[in-house]
């Protein structure tokens, strides 16, 4: 599934994006909100392989976020199913230089539209670090509300937000 917005091309995240994603994850400011210490290149490659498997198995997943004008890699966004909790998570990670321009909201809205109109999902979650004020503000603008507190497998405390389809 290849999505597009006014400013973004959003092809499925794949191995060709691994190096660029590793650069995003190497930024300590970005990494602190997605599970702690920055992911090394090998860990990023493993994650991309898992994301590709989700696409094959579920027909949805993470999209690369590419600048529509330049093709530059800006981050990732998309849906991730968590069958053990009967949840589908909407997530987004942007390179620091791409933050603050409304791109995360643009990508999230594209995926929200797919979730409701094409996939028939009536509930989504967003897992956000409590100190990540910009992501929490975006979640609020997108009509997500805090549902519960949780702890990730790596021991990071997070807030799980939920949104029901209109």
C-alpha positions in Angstrom: 0.0 0.0 0.0 1.6 3.2 -1.2 0.1 6.3 0.4 0.6 9.9 -0.6 -0.2 13.3 1.0 0.4 16.8 -0.2 4.0 16.8 1.1 4.8 13.1 1.6 5.3 9.9 -0.4 4.6 7.0 1.9 5.7 3.6 0.4 6.0 0.5 2.6 9.1 0.7 4.8 11.6 -1.8 3.4 15.2 -2.8 3.5 16.2 0.0 1.2 15.2 2.5 4.0 17.3 0.7 6.7 20.4 3.0 6.6 18.3 6.2 6.6 16.1 4.9 9.5 19.3 4.0 11.4 20.4 7.6 11.1 17.1 8.8 12.5 17.4 6.4 15.4 21.0 7.4 16.1 19.8 10.8 17.3 19.7 10.5 21.1 16.8 13.1 21.3 14.7 11.0 19.0 15.7 7.6 20.5 14.8 8.7 24.1 11.1 8.6 23.1 11.1 5.3 21.3 12.6 3.0 23.9 15.7 4.5 25.3 19.3 4.4 23.9 19.6 4.8 20.2 19.3 1.7 18.1 22.4 0.6 16.4 22.4 -0.3 12.7 22.0 -4.0 13.3 19.0 -3.5 15.6 17.4 -1.2 13.0 17.9 -3.8 10.3 16.2 -6.4 12.5 13.3 -4.0 13.1 12.8 -3.3 9.4 12.8 -7.1 8.7 10.0 -7.4 11.4 8.1 -4.5 9.8 8.3 -6.1 6.4 6.9 -9.4 7.9 4.0 -7.4 9.3 3.2 -6.0 5.9 3.2 -9.5 4.4 1.1 -11.0 7.2 -1.4 -8.3 7.8 -1.5 -6.1 4.7 -0.6 -3.0 6.7 2.5 -1.7 8.4 5.0 1.1 8.6 5.5 3.5 5.7 8.7 5.3 4.9 8.1 9.1 5.0 9.7 10.6 2.0 9.8 14.3 1.1 7.5 14.6 -2.0 9.8 17.2 -3.6 13.2 15.8 -2.9 12.7 12.1 -2.0 14.6 12.6 1.2 13.9 10.1 4.0 12.2 11.9 6.9 11.1 9.0 9.1 8.4 6.3 9.4 4.7 6.1 10.2 2.0 3.5 10.1 0.0 0.9 11.8 1.3 -2.1 13.8 -1.0 -4.9 15.0 -0.6 -6.3 18.5 -2.8 -9.4 18.5 -1.9 -10.3 22.1 -3.7 -7.2 23.2 -6.2 -7.0 20.3 -4.9 -3.6 19.4 -3.6 -1.8 16.3 -1.1 1.0 17.1 -0.6 4.1 15.1 3.0 5.3 15.4 5.3 7.9 13.8 9.0 8.7 14.2 10.4 11.7 12.4 14.0 12.8 12.0 14.7 15.8 14.2 15.2 18.1 11.2 11.7 17.2 9.9 9.9 17.9 13.2 7.7 20.9 13.9 6.4 21.2 10.4 3.1 19.2 10.7 4.5 16.2 8.8 3.7 13.7 11.6 0.1 14.9 11.6 -0.1 14.7 7.9 1.2 11.1 7.9 -1.0 10.1 10.8 -4.2 11.5 9.2 -3.4 9.5 6.0 -3.2 6.3 8.1 -6.3 7.2 10.1 -8.2 7.5 6.8 -6.9 4.1 5.7 -7.7 2.5 9.1 -11.3 3.6 9.0 -12.3 3.6 5.3 -10.2 0.7 3.9 -9.5 -1.5 7.0 -12.7 -1.0 9.0 -10.8 -0.5 12.2 -12.9 1.2 14.8 -10.2 1.6 17.5 -6.5 2.5 17.3 -3.9 3.0 20.0 -0.9 5.3 20.2 1.9 4.4 22.6 3.7 7.6 23.7 6.5 8.4 26.2 5.0 10.6 28.9 7.7 13.3 28.4 7.1 13.5 24.6 4.9 16.6 24.7 4.8 17.2 20.9 3.5 13.6 20.3 1.0 13.8 23.1 -0.3 17.1 21.7 -0.6 15.6 18.3 -2.5 12.6 19.7 -4.9 15.0 21.4 -5.5 16.9 18.2 -6.2 13.6 16.4 -8.8 12.7 19.1 -6.7 10.1 21.0 -7.2 10.0 24.8 -5.1 8.4 27.5 -6.4 4.9 28.1 -3.8 3.4 30.4 -0.2 3.5 31.6 2.1 0.6 30.7 5.7 -0.4 30.6 7.5 -1.6 27.5 9.5 -4.8 27.4 12.6 -2.7 27.7 11.3 -1.2 30.9 10.2 2.3 29.6 7.0 3.7 31.1 4.5 4.8 28.4 1.0 6.1 28.1 -1.3 4.1 25.8 -3.8 6.5 24.1 -6.8 5.2 22.2 -9.1 6.6 19.5 -12.4 5.4 18.3 -13.6 5.9 14.8 -16.1 8.7 14.4 
